[in-house]
């Protein structure tokens, strides 16, 4: 039982990293992308392969995986961030499907069968205790860094970019640079989370990084409160623990995946209609309400008039 609870704590910490990175892109940046699990996958696979085939120490391999994910984000952000809305969603969806297809067909990644025998960083009876402490510490440091970033001058520039790009350009700031930076930071955190996941669970399969993972991440951010620091933390913890409760219903394995999908979709729809600011967002300080001033929303409001 203790081992199970420690595994849940580790998974929750990894999801906090993932959701916080995605919140930089979706919440603070107002950029709707579904490709975030791809950078999670890239960090996981790159870290695992570097440690397995090149003998890199695991901490260095995890760092390299995070850097690789951040650099790989330029492949999506540079060509697609000149557009927004539906076009960005379509571009990110194509990027995700393409990368997952490549992973699914490469022999070095284990293809559809998955990658096993990944190097473990910690051995012994206290492995889970130590790893839980490391993951929670890394997640806490990442949250503090995000809080420092969004509460300072650069955070005000991010808000200005999200709300009015023309006004931002008027004071000499480049909106594209801010968008690319947010994508790189968020993707780097996803890559870091991927490396931590790979070296604890020691097995990876492409199915873990598909559309279902995108839906889960979106739910974590929307339920907790987009554009808030605490929101993705609560959302990630809740959405890690609640699906595990479904497993105790003793339903057929084939029904569990579908039920979890309905669960995530239902939560997103419920919060979008009843509390779009999320659990931690205020009426104007967080959640999707924070996008009210954005140029993506304003033209639709004018059309409604």
N, C-alpha and C positions, 0 to 999 in steps of 0.2 A: 504493500500500500504506500509506504514512504517513497519507494522508487517511482511509483506511478505519479504521485504528487510532485516529486522533483522534476520528472519529465514534463509535466504540465507547466511548471514554473519556467523551465527552460524554453518551452515552446511559446509561452506567453511573452517572455522577454524578447525572443526573436521577432514575434509578431508586433511588439511595441516598436522595435527598430524599423520594421517594414512599414507600419502604418504611419509613423512619424515622418519617415522619408517621403511617403506618398502624400502626406498632408502638406509638405512644402510645395509640392507640385500642384495638387488639386485644390487644397484649402487656401494657402497663402497666395499661390500664383494664379488660381482660377483657371488652370489648364487641365482640361478633361482628357486624360490618357488612360488606356486600359492595359498598357504594356509594362507596368511596373513589375509584375512577376517575372518577366524576362530577365531583368537585371538581377533579380534574386537568383534566378537559375544560372546566369553567367558567373556571378560571384561564387556560387556553390561548386559548379563544375570546374572552373579555372583553379580555385583553391585546391579542390580534391586532386585534380590531375597534376598540378605542380608538386604537391607533396608525394604523390604516388610514383610519378615517373622521373622527376628531377631531384627528389629527395630534399626539397626545401623544408625547413622547419615549419611546422603548422602555423604558428602565429604570423610568420612572414608570408606564407602562402595565402592566408586569409586576407592580409593587407593587400597583397597583389591582386586577389580576386575583387576586392572592393575598388581598387584603382582601375582595374580593367573594366568593371561595370560602369564606373563614372565616365571613362573615355568612350566606351561603347554607346553611351547615351547621346553623344554628338551625332551618331548615325541616324538617330530619330529626330533630335531637336533641331539641328542646323537646317535640314531641308523642310521641316514641317511646321516650325514655329512662326513662320511668316503668315500662316493661316491659323484659324481657331475654330472653335465650335465643332460642328459635325465633321469638318475636314480633318481636324486633328484626331478625333476619335477614330476615323477610318484609317488614317495613316498609322496610328499606334496599334490598331487591331491587325493591320497587315504586317507590321514589324513583329508583333508578338507571334503571329501564326508562322511567319517565315523562320524566325529563330528557333521556335519549338520544333518545327519540321526538320531543320538542320540537325539539331541535337538528337532527334528521333531516328536519324539515319546515319549518324557517324559511328563507326566502330569504336573509336577511342573513348566515346562517352557511354558506351554500352548499348547504344541504340535504344530500341523500345524495351529491351529487357532490363535496362537500368544499370547504373554504375555501383559496383559493390567493392568490398575490401578497401574502403577508404581509410587512410591513416587516422588513427585516434591520437589526440593530443594528450589525453590523460588516461592512465590506467589505474586499477586498484579498486578497493572497496568503497573509497570515498569519491569516486569519479563523478557521480551525479551531483553530489554536494558542492564540489569544487567548481564544476562546470556551471551550475546554477548561479553561484556567486559571481563568476566571470561574466556571464551573460547579463545578469542584473546590473553589474557595475558598468559594462559597456553601454547598455541601454540608458542608464542614468546619465552618463557622461554625454551621450548623444542628445538627450533631452535638454540638458543644461546648455549645450552648444547651440541648439535650435532656439532656445529661449533667448540667449544672448544675441543671436543673429536677428531675430524678428522684433526685438524690443529696442534696437538701436537705430541709427540713421539708415542703415541698409534695409531694415525692416520697413521703414516709412517709404523708402523708394519702391519696395515690393508692393506695398499697398497702393501707392500711386500708379504703378504699372498696371495692377489688376483693375483699378477703378477708372483710370483715364490715361491711356497711352499718349494721347495728343498733348495733354498738360505736362506729362513727364518729359516728352521730347522738347517742350517749350522751355524747360529749365536745363536742357543740355544732357539729359540722361538717355541712354539707349535701352529701349524696352527689350529688344532681342537679346542683348547681353545678359540682362537679368533673368530672362526666361531660360536661356541656355545654362546659366549658373545654377538656377533652381533645379533643373533637370539633372545636372551632374551631381549636385549634392544629394538629392533624393535617391538617385540611382546608386551612388556610392554607398549610402546607408543600406540599400537593398542588397548590394553585393556583399557588404559586411555581414548582414543577417544570413545570407546564403552560405557564406563560409562557416559561420558558427553552426548552422544547421547541419552541413555536410559532415563536419568532424565530430559531431555528437551522435547523430543517427546512423552515419556510416553507410548510407544507401541513398541513391538518387534515381528518380525516374522522370521522364519528360511530362507525364500526366500530372505531376505536382504543380506545374507552372502554367497551366492553361487558363481558359476563361473562368473556370470555377474559382481559381485563386484571385483573379481580378475582381469577381463579385464579392468574395470574402473581404478583400482589402477595402473596396468601396464601402461596404457595410460598416467596417470598423471605423472609418473616418466619419461617415455621415452620422452614425449612431452616437459616437462620442462627441462630435462637434468639430467640423472643419474650421480651419483658420484659428484654432486654439491649441495651446501647447498640451493641456491636460486631456483634451478630448480623445485623441488617438490612443492615449495610454489606457483610458477606461474602455474604449471601444475594443481595443486589441485583447484586453484581459477578458472582457465579457464574451467576445466572439471566439475565444479559445476555450473557455470553460463550458459555455452553453451547448455547443455541438457534442461535447463529450457526454453530457447528460442524456442526449438522445440515444447514445449507444446502450444505455441501461434499459431501453424499452424492449430489448431482445427482438428487434425486427430483423427480417432477412437482410443480408448484406446488400443485395441489389436495391433494396428500398432505402437504405440509409443515405446513399449519395443523393438520390432524388429529394429526399426529405430535407436534407441540409440545404440543397439548392433552393427549395421553396422557402425554407426558413430565412436564408439570407435575403432573397428577393422580397419577401414579405416585410422584413424589418426595414429595408431601404424605402419601400413604398409607404409604409406606415409613418416613418419619420419625416419623409418629404412632405407629406400632407398634414401631419399633426404637429411636428416640431422640427422644422427644417434647420433650426440653429443647433440641433443635437442636444445631448444631455448637459454639456458644459458651456454651450454658446449662449450669449445674450441676444436680445432682439436686434442689436446692431453691431455686436462685437465679435460674433463668430458664426459658424455654420454657413449654410448657403445664403443666409441673410447678408453676409459680408460682401456678397457679389452685387448688391443692389445698385451700387454706383458704377459698376463696370460697364465698359463700352459694349460688351457682348450682350448685356441685358437691356441697356438703355434704348436702343433702337426698337426693340420689341414693345417696350412700354409706350413709345411714341406712336407706334402703329396701332396699339390698343385704343389710344385716344382718338 
